[in-house]
């Protein structure tokens, strides 16, 4: 039995028979080596510990957390939670605890990454910077680990662990920034030099950027942009709570997306990171949201599922009562892949995808994207770290950053996806997505307003 | 807890640090949310730990642990020093400021507490829940409202800081605030109204702040406005004279002034994430940020404002610094290392989001000083314009130049009178041009201390509490009505 589960058991023992309860205990490390002006300027590490107790007595629910695991701290936690529950009105929508259920054998964990040293992270940083001769670099290399135990008074007991390693940075040449990023379960998989080469090539290409007028352009959105789109689509659309409120654009059963794509969530996929169960102790499973352009399902936590007369899809997030369920292992791929479990497919090579563009823009990343209205999915934001003009199938030169105001749902609506590139990668630890060639993107402003 | 912080500093010094400091931080939080006729959640958090910082040569290391024994703290100091050694592995590592390069501050031995009438943790959860339910029930009773939400948040923070230079400072801050939102769902879009603002209102105060904003007394009004917005005409696209309410202007200050004047951004330390700044230190004292009406200070001493404290997390006393004087850029937000590098005095503006985060430059209370007009006067003096109020969306580029904001509500102004309500108002611009078009400022009676409790910055991410005293203001010839 893990140390974390032992703490769960001890907390439930202190709770006793006075009510229903669930406990989640997580420990781990986070170490982050940050660089700017080609120097390591912030270098931090922390040991992490959290204990979160949810207690339900007489239909009254409260939650409290601490970062101590000694008996005194656990007793104080239980008492504080019990007192809070006593003082609040009953919760008519409490859906009950997660029932006993087995969890898929998910183990996105690497011990060497858990124990990685600051020297190892510095070596990845040095390799990234070395790829940009004459350029100034900024970014970070991070390793994290989490070991979690979960237990509730209905007998659900789960343990899981995960690690993640990331190199994410920019190289700067004059006023041009180019980015490169990689994320993996293990530090050994990171290629600092490769990420640096990607950043350097973008910076070099963008060094003599031109200014283009705002307007509608064909675009190739690279994976970081596509991940951003997916996160808005699921957070404000496939989120069952938003849907129940009438704030979602999703209509299950309708062809709302281009028939070329499917969108699903799957923590059990080998390319995913994180744990195999959610904040309520519900095991995660493959969850299709879009199949061949058709909206097919919403993501639920226990509360929204109970209201909808269904079961949780395993997407509860800590403290998510207000926002609702949120998927953290997204995959976007060609239609048919959602059912196959295979790698997201593409239509031809990346060069062929670019080669099909007569005049358009290649966008590396988005920045500061904010939704104006969840129901229309209109989002404003800017391009960042590499915007390039594509002419007659060739990436020809850099373009100064532009602001856009665009409906994300509209951008991937039926008939709007022209190609899917074979370059899917893990972005921000939460989305494994490829580049997309879209028919139109609404740029509404440039450097001069 | 001073024995713990001292052990951490001793550990770092023994491992070779030329300078070290450490903080023990105990944070208690409380969040109550209500939705429609029910209390949605009640959650409380408590966290304690020690974070140690070590400087070796010109390289820094930081280590944090939730263990607060003196042995664990000493080990944290040693680990911070180990990490600082690793920082030097990248050729030329270090930003230059060794101890001699840190801006000098006098060591302080002190205790400081924020003031309050009623400590927010001493108010029962049931009273908090009742207050929120009164607001949500009132909003929900308005025909056409689909969703009514309210929340109240409390932070109680105790800190113990020690440095190898002789600092020994303890502090306790009580902060709290509340917000509510009414949402009306139409066939093709949603409309919302929030009060007192999209993020609510927060301050370094007691529960009297929450009682004073009168959620219940404003609930019906904002709910009716949310419903009315569904049927209002859209904000027209074009160029207009724009009047902003003080809540929206507070965020405009935050995004286009506050972040732009952070010295770490100006020096490039945030280039890959939060971004840089369009400002260049060579322009300090000469660059025209805005019109002559524009006077901005960063003042951590304003009583009750959310960005106030006694000492920052490097032990520098809170202070007031001029940022923009008569439209000219004259000051920055800084910490000891950035100030040492830039050759400016330490501003005392470095704070960390808990024991486990590295202190970094954060806004204090970045305040736009009032003028001599008023909202009503501005409207009366505007022949053809738009009045926008309450932030809804916000986006600005990584140099803090190109921004686009959406507001929850607007009214057209025709012939000096407030006319039709407008929905989905947005405006966009370029920072110095926008501030250059400022031509009217509300007076001292309309100066509101808005608090922003969710300012994100840094890696690992840190949430900062900032204050933005602001008044209503008018800007000429602004692009409005950008739509998707």
Interface residues (C-beta under 8 A of the other chain):
Chain A: X30 X32 X33 X34 X35 X36 X37 X38 X39 X40 X41 X42 X43 X44 X45 X46 X47 X48 X49 X61 X62 X63 X64 X65 X66 X67 X68 X76 X77 X80 X81 X84 X85 X87 X88 X89 X91 X92 X93 X117 X118 X119 X121 X122 X123 X125 X126 X129 X136 X138 X139 X140 X142 X168 X169 X170 X172 X177 X179 X245 X246 X247 X319 X321 X322 X367 X368 X369 X370 X371 X372 X373 X374 X375 X376 X378 X379 X380 X381 X382 X384 X401 X403 X405 X406 X407 X410 X442 X444 X445 X446 X447 X448 X449
Chain B: X32 X33 X35 X38 X39 X40 X41 X42 X43 X44 X45 X46 X47 X48 X49 X51 X59 X60 X61 X62 X63 X64 X65 X66 X67 X79 X82 X83 X84 X85 X86 X87 X88 X89 X90 X91 X92 X93 X94 X95 X124 X125 X126 X129 X133 X146 X147 X149 X151 X183 X185 X186 X188 X189 X190 X267 X268 X269 X270 X271 X272 X273 X275 X356 X357 X358 X360 X392 X393 X394 X395 X396 X397 X398 X401 X402 X404 X406 X424 X426 X428 X429 X430 X433 X459 X460 X479 X482 X483 X484
